[in-house]
Structure formats: C-alpha cells, structure tokens
Amino acid sequence: MPTAGVIAEFDPFHLGHAYLLTSIRQSLGPETAVVAVMSGCFTQRGGAACVEKFARAEMAVRCGADLVVELPTPWAMATAEKFADGGVSLLAQCGVKTLYFGSECGDTDALWATAEALLRADVHRAIRLEMDGGLPYAAARQAVLERETGLGALLAQPNNTLAVEYLKAIRRRGLAADAVTVRREDGGHHGSASASHIRALLAAGQEAKAFALMPPQAADILGREMKKGLAPVDPS
C-alpha cells in the first residue's frame, strides 16, 4: 500500500494537523498508511509538551494516523537541522517514501531549490564570509540565498525553514523519497489552529475556545487528561 509520513509535535493535535492528514489521503488515496514521527514529552522549544506523549499519540491515531513513532529527545530538542534529520531518518526506517509537511509558501519546487543551494560548498563559504563580516548566521544565510537564488525571503518564516531542513536531510541521506508541502495560512494549516495559540488559550483558562480548534476526538482526549489533572502541563 502507499505510505506517507509526517514529522510533528502534536502539542496538541489540532485542526491543521487533521487537515494535513486528510490532504495525504486525498492525494495518495484512502488506503494510504500514514506514519507520524512525533516528539516525546519534551519539544523543540525546550520545554515539556502540554500533554504527555501517549495521550498525544492517541490523538493522532484517532484522527487519522496509522502509526506514531517517537522522535528521541536528543533530536526532538535539537536545532531545526537535527530535528529534521532525526525525523526523516525514522520515516525512512519505517519504509516511508513520501514526506508531507506544512510551509508558509506552499511551493515544493522553491523549497527544493533552496535546499539544494544550501547544500553547495560555495554557498557555505559565502555564508561564512558574511558571518566574518559581522552578520549572524540566519541573516548571513538569508542574504547569500537571496543573491544565489532570489529565494532568501523564504527563510524568514519558520515552517519554510524547517521544510528546507527536511529536504536537505533527504538529499544528505541519499533517500529516494518524494516530498509534498501543504500551505499553512494565518499561523496554521487551518485558520488560527496553531498549537501555540491553543496552549495560550489553555493557559488563560479558555478551554472551550481551545477545544474548538481541535478535532472532536483530540479535544475529548485533552479534556480527559485535564480531568485527571495531567494537562495542561505547568511549564514552571
């Protein structure tokens, strides 16, 4: 059967995540198996997830994923490059041939062009020269990429940047893998359904508004964990 994969934190699982999984089956067929690589109890921002990993994995499975595989903490809490490399590696070991991910630009070709450029030795040297001149790494990379490809503005947005790292990981590892991006809008795949916004609503005690941005199955699991006193996790 066709198999596709996503890399995510599901912190918590929201309507945007559901939209991404639905897009996969609309594109590849309803029989497609979806594998999700998910961060464990700690996430890339450096803190604990708002709900423990088994509850978040259950959200994903009840909302369309067939298998959830944990991205170990040293990769889950690392830089975008290492986070992406760990996720792509795990998907490859699961036999996944097509990676789906969100991006602000929604342009797979532009993201590939950016990734290919950033893997070139001459581009690395040019970035180093810019840094020697006083620019921080992110600004140096963006400036060099703009000169080389005219696509430097892509790296001003976080999901584009992570998408480029996924593609770089595919190339570095020599994987025969396809990649498809789904455009994110207004901070999420589906309106304002971003995980950070949901976490902020939970922190403010606005559970009803938070639940409205989640599929009912995921909201039910979050509500169950909250009744147990296990969510949302207190970052302090």
Contacts in CASP RR format, 6 or more apart in sequence:
PFRMAT RR
TARGET T0000
AUTHOR 0000-0000-0000
METHOD contacts of the structure
MODEL  1
MPTAGVIAEFDPFHLGHAYLLTSIRQSLGPETAVVAVMSGCFTQRGGAAC
VEKFARAEMAVRCGADLVVELPTPWAMATAEKFADGGVSLLAQCGVKTLY
FGSECGDTDALWATAEALLRADVHRAIRLEMDGGLPYAAARQAVLERETG
LGALLAQPNNTLAVEYLKAIRRRGLAADAVTVRREDGGHHGSASASHIRA
LLAAGQEAKAFALMPPQAADILGREMKKGLAPVDPS
1 31 0 8 1.000
1 32 0 8 1.000
1 33 0 8 1.000
2 28 0 8 1.000
2 29 0 8 1.000
2 31 0 8 1.000
2 32 0 8 1.000
2 33 0 8 1.000
2 97 0 8 1.000
2 98 0 8 1.000
3 32 0 8 1.000
3 33 0 8 1.000
3 34 0 8 1.000
3 35 0 8 1.000
3 94 0 8 1.000
3 95 0 8 1.000
3 96 0 8 1.000
3 97 0 8 1.000
3 98 0 8 1.000
4 24 0 8 1.000
4 28 0 8 1.000
4 32 0 8 1.000
4 33 0 8 1.000
4 34 0 8 1.000
4 35 0 8 1.000
4 96 0 8 1.000
4 97 0 8 1.000
4 98 0 8 1.000
4 99 0 8 1.000
4 100 0 8 1.000
5 24 0 8 1.000
5 34 0 8 1.000
5 35 0 8 1.000
5 36 0 8 1.000
5 37 0 8 1.000
5 91 0 8 1.000
5 94 0 8 1.000
5 96 0 8 1.000
5 98 0 8 1.000
5 99 0 8 1.000
5 100 0 8 1.000
6 20 0 8 1.000
6 21 0 8 1.000
6 24 0 8 1.000
6 34 0 8 1.000
6 35 0 8 1.000
6 36 0 8 1.000
6 37 0 8 1.000
6 65 0 8 1.000
6 99 0 8 1.000
6 100 0 8 1.000
6 101 0 8 1.000
7 36 0 8 1.000
7 37 0 8 1.000
7 38 0 8 1.000
7 71 0 8 1.000
7 83 0 8 1.000
7 84 0 8 1.000
7 87 0 8 1.000
7 88 0 8 1.000
7 91 0 8 1.000
7 99 0 8 1.000
7 101 0 8 1.000
7 166 0 8 1.000
8 17 0 8 1.000
8 36 0 8 1.000
8 37 0 8 1.000
8 38 0 8 1.000
8 39 0 8 1.000
8 60 0 8 1.000
9 38 0 8 1.000
9 39 0 8 1.000
9 43 0 8 1.000
9 44 0 8 1.000
9 49 0 8 1.000
9 56 0 8 1.000
9 76 0 8 1.000
9 195 0 8 1.000
10 17 0 8 1.000
10 36 0 8 1.000
10 38 0 8 1.000
10 56 0 8 1.000
10 57 0 8 1.000
10 59 0 8 1.000
10 60 0 8 1.000
10 195 0 8 1.000
11 39 0 8 1.000
11 43 0 8 1.000
11 49 0 8 1.000
11 50 0 8 1.000
11 51 0 8 1.000
11 56 0 8 1.000
11 195 0 8 1.000
11 199 0 8 1.000
12 50 0 8 1.000
12 51 0 8 1.000
12 56 0 8 1.000
12 59 0 8 1.000
12 195 0 8 1.000
12 198 0 8 1.000
12 199 0 8 1.000
12 214 0 8 1.000
12 218 0 8 1.000
12 222 0 8 1.000
13 56 0 8 1.000
13 59 0 8 1.000
13 60 0 8 1.000
13 63 0 8 1.000
13 214 0 8 1.000
13 215 0 8 1.000
13 218 0 8 1.000
14 190 0 8 1.000
14 193 0 8 1.000
14 194 0 8 1.000
14 195 0 8 1.000
14 198 0 8 1.000
14 213 0 8 1.000
14 214 0 8 1.000
14 215 0 8 1.000
14 218 0 8 1.000
15 189 0 8 1.000
15 190 0 8 1.000
15 191 0 8 1.000
15 193 0 8 1.000
15 213 0 8 1.000
15 214 0 8 1.000
15 215 0 8 1.000
16 188 0 8 1.000
16 189 0 8 1.000
16 190 0 8 1.000
16 191 0 8 1.000
16 193 0 8 1.000
17 60 0 8 1.000
17 63 0 8 1.000
17 189 0 8 1.000
18 63 0 8 1.000
18 64 0 8 1.000
18 190 0 8 1.000
18 215 0 8 1.000
18 218 0 8 1.000
19 182 0 8 1.000
19 189 0 8 1.000
19 190 0 8 1.000
20 100 0 8 1.000
20 101 0 8 1.000
20 102 0 8 1.000
20 182 0 8 1.000
20 189 0 8 1.000
21 34 0 8 1.000
21 63 0 8 1.000
21 64 0 8 1.000
21 65 0 8 1.000
23 100 0 8 1.000
23 182 0 8 1.000
24 32 0 8 1.000
24 34 0 8 1.000
24 100 0 8 1.000
25 32 0 8 1.000
25 34 0 8 1.000
27 180 0 8 1.000
28 98 0 8 1.000
33 66 0 8 1.000
33 67 0 8 1.000
34 64 0 8 1.000
34 65 0 8 1.000
34 66 0 8 1.000
34 67 0 8 1.000
35 65 0 8 1.000
35 66 0 8 1.000
35 67 0 8 1.000
35 68 0 8 1.000
35 69 0 8 1.000
35 91 0 8 1.000
35 94 0 8 1.000
35 95 0 8 1.000
35 96 0 8 1.000
36 60 0 8 1.000
36 65 0 8 1.000
36 67 0 8 1.000
36 68 0 8 1.000
36 69 0 8 1.000
37 68 0 8 1.000
37 69 0 8 1.000
37 70 0 8 1.000
37 71 0 8 1.000
37 86 0 8 1.000
37 87 0 8 1.000
37 90 0 8 1.000
37 91 0 8 1.000
38 53 0 8 1.000
38 56 0 8 1.000
38 57 0 8 1.000
38 60 0 8 1.000
38 68 0 8 1.000
38 69 0 8 1.000
38 70 0 8 1.000
38 71 0 8 1.000
39 49 0 8 1.000
39 53 0 8 1.000
39 70 0 8 1.000
39 71 0 8 1.000
39 76 0 8 1.000
40 49 0 8 1.000
40 53 0 8 1.000
40 56 0 8 1.000
40 70 0 8 1.000
40 71 0 8 1.000
40 73 0 8 1.000
40 76 0 8 1.000
41 48 0 8 1.000
41 49 0 8 1.000
41 52 0 8 1.000
41 53 0 8 1.000
41 73 0 8 1.000
42 48 0 8 1.000
42 49 0 8 1.000
42 73 0 8 1.000
42 76 0 8 1.000
42 77 0 8 1.000
43 49 0 8 1.000
43 76 0 8 1.000
43 77 0 8 1.000
44 76 0 8 1.000
44 77 0 8 1.000
44 78 0 8 1.000
44 80 0 8 1.000
44 83 0 8 1.000
46 77 0 8 1.000
47 77 0 8 1.000
47 235 0 8 1.000
48 233 0 8 1.000
48 235 0 8 1.000
49 56 0 8 1.000
49 233 0 8 1.000
50 199 0 8 1.000
50 202 0 8 1.000
50 231 0 8 1.000
50 232 0 8 1.000
50 233 0 8 1.000
51 221 0 8 1.000
51 222 0 8 1.000
51 225 0 8 1.000
51 230 0 8 1.000
51 231 0 8 1.000
51 232 0 8 1.000
51 233 0 8 1.000
52 225 0 8 1.000
52 230 0 8 1.000
52 231 0 8 1.000
52 233 0 8 1.000
53 70 0 8 1.000
55 221 0 8 1.000
55 222 0 8 1.000
55 224 0 8 1.000
55 225 0 8 1.000
55 230 0 8 1.000
55 231 0 8 1.000
57 68 0 8 1.000
57 70 0 8 1.000
58 221 0 8 1.000
59 217 0 8 1.000
59 218 0 8 1.000
59 221 0 8 1.000
59 222 0 8 1.000
60 68 0 8 1.000
61 68 0 8 1.000
62 217 0 8 1.000
62 218 0 8 1.000
62 221 0 8 1.000
63 215 0 8 1.000
63 217 0 8 1.000
63 218 0 8 1.000
67 94 0 8 1.000
69 90 0 8 1.000
69 94 0 8 1.000
71 83 0 8 1.000
71 86 0 8 1.000
71 87 0 8 1.000
71 90 0 8 1.000
74 82 0 8 1.000
75 82 0 8 1.000
75 83 0 8 1.000
75 85 0 8 1.000
75 86 0 8 1.000
75 87 0 8 1.000
76 83 0 8 1.000
80 161 0 8 1.000
80 162 0 8 1.000
80 165 0 8 1.000
81 165 0 8 1.000
81 168 0 8 1.000
81 169 0 8 1.000
83 162 0 8 1.000
83 165 0 8 1.000
84 162 0 8 1.000
84 165 0 8 1.000
84 166 0 8 1.000
84 168 0 8 1.000
84 169 0 8 1.000
85 165 0 8 1.000
85 169 0 8 1.000
85 172 0 8 1.000
85 173 0 8 1.000
86 169 0 8 1.000
87 169 0 8 1.000
88 99 0 8 1.000
88 166 0 8 1.000
88 169 0 8 1.000
88 170 0 8 1.000
88 173 0 8 1.000
88 175 0 8 1.000
88 177 0 8 1.000
89 169 0 8 1.000
89 173 0 8 1.000
91 99 0 8 1.000
91 177 0 8 1.000
92 173 0 8 1.000
92 175 0 8 1.000
92 177 0 8 1.000
96 177 0 8 1.000
97 176 0 8 1.000
97 177 0 8 1.000
97 178 0 8 1.000
98 177 0 8 1.000
98 178 0 8 1.000
98 179 0 8 1.000
98 180 0 8 1.000
99 166 0 8 1.000
99 170 0 8 1.000
99 177 0 8 1.000
99 178 0 8 1.000
99 179 0 8 1.000
99 180 0 8 1.000
100 179 0 8 1.000
100 180 0 8 1.000
100 181 0 8 1.000
100 182 0 8 1.000
101 159 0 8 1.000
101 162 0 8 1.000
101 163 0 8 1.000
101 166 0 8 1.000
101 179 0 8 1.000
101 180 0 8 1.000
101 181 0 8 1.000
101 182 0 8 1.000
102 159 0 8 1.000
102 163 0 8 1.000
102 181 0 8 1.000
102 182 0 8 1.000
102 183 0 8 1.000
102 184 0 8 1.000
102 189 0 8 1.000
103 111 0 8 1.000
103 157 0 8 1.000
103 159 0 8 1.000
103 160 0 8 1.000
103 163 0 8 1.000
103 181 0 8 1.000
103 182 0 8 1.000
103 183 0 8 1.000
103 184 0 8 1.000
104 157 0 8 1.000
104 159 0 8 1.000
104 160 0 8 1.000
104 183 0 8 1.000
104 184 0 8 1.000
105 111 0 8 1.000
105 154 0 8 1.000
105 157 0 8 1.000
105 160 0 8 1.000
105 181 0 8 1.000
105 183 0 8 1.000
106 181 0 8 1.000
106 182 0 8 1.000
106 183 0 8 1.000
106 184 0 8 1.000
107 181 0 8 1.000
108 179 0 8 1.000
108 180 0 8 1.000
108 181 0 8 1.000
110 151 0 8 1.000
110 154 0 8 1.000
111 154 0 8 1.000
111 160 0 8 1.000
111 163 0 8 1.000
111 164 0 8 1.000
111 167 0 8 1.000
111 179 0 8 1.000
111 181 0 8 1.000
112 167 0 8 1.000
112 179 0 8 1.000
113 149 0 8 1.000
113 151 0 8 1.000
114 145 0 8 1.000
114 149 0 8 1.000
114 151 0 8 1.000
114 152 0 8 1.000
114 154 0 8 1.000
114 155 0 8 1.000
114 160 0 8 1.000
114 164 0 8 1.000
114 167 0 8 1.000
115 164 0 8 1.000
115 165 0 8 1.000
115 167 0 8 1.000
115 168 0 8 1.000
115 171 0 8 1.000
116 171 0 8 1.000
117 123 0 8 1.000
117 145 0 8 1.000
117 148 0 8 1.000
117 149 0 8 1.000
117 151 0 8 1.000
118 124 0 8 1.000
118 141 0 8 1.000
118 145 0 8 1.000
118 164 0 8 1.000
118 168 0 8 1.000
119 168 0 8 1.000
119 171 0 8 1.000
119 172 0 8 1.000
123 144 0 8 1.000
123 145 0 8 1.000
123 148 0 8 1.000
126 144 0 8 1.000
126 147 0 8 1.000
126 148 0 8 1.000
127 137 0 8 1.000
127 140 0 8 1.000
127 141 0 8 1.000
127 144 0 8 1.000
128 140 0 8 1.000
130 139 0 8 1.000
130 140 0 8 1.000
130 143 0 8 1.000
130 144 0 8 1.000
131 137 0 8 1.000
131 140 0 8 1.000
135 143 0 8 1.000
138 155 0 8 1.000
141 155 0 8 1.000
142 152 0 8 1.000
142 153 0 8 1.000
142 155 0 8 1.000
142 156 0 8 1.000
143 152 0 8 1.000
145 151 0 8 1.000
145 152 0 8 1.000
145 154 0 8 1.000
145 155 0 8 1.000
146 152 0 8 1.000
146 153 0 8 1.000
154 160 0 8 1.000
154 161 0 8 1.000
154 164 0 8 1.000
155 161 0 8 1.000
155 164 0 8 1.000
159 184 0 8 1.000
163 181 0 8 1.000
166 179 0 8 1.000
167 179 0 8 1.000
170 177 0 8 1.000
170 179 0 8 1.000
182 189 0 8 1.000
185 191 0 8 1.000
186 192 0 8 1.000
187 194 0 8 1.000
187 197 0 8 1.000
188 194 0 8 1.000
192 213 0 8 1.000
193 213 0 8 1.000
193 214 0 8 1.000
197 213 0 8 1.000
198 210 0 8 1.000
198 213 0 8 1.000
198 214 0 8 1.000
199 232 0 8 1.000
201 207 0 8 1.000
201 209 0 8 1.000
201 210 0 8 1.000
201 213 0 8 1.000
202 210 0 8 1.000
202 231 0 8 1.000
202 232 0 8 1.000
203 232 0 8 1.000
207 223 0 8 1.000
207 226 0 8 1.000
210 219 0 8 1.000
210 222 0 8 1.000
211 219 0 8 1.000
211 222 0 8 1.000
211 223 0 8 1.000
214 222 0 8 1.000
222 231 0 8 1.000
223 231 0 8 1.000
225 231 0 8 1.000
226 232 0 8 1.000
END
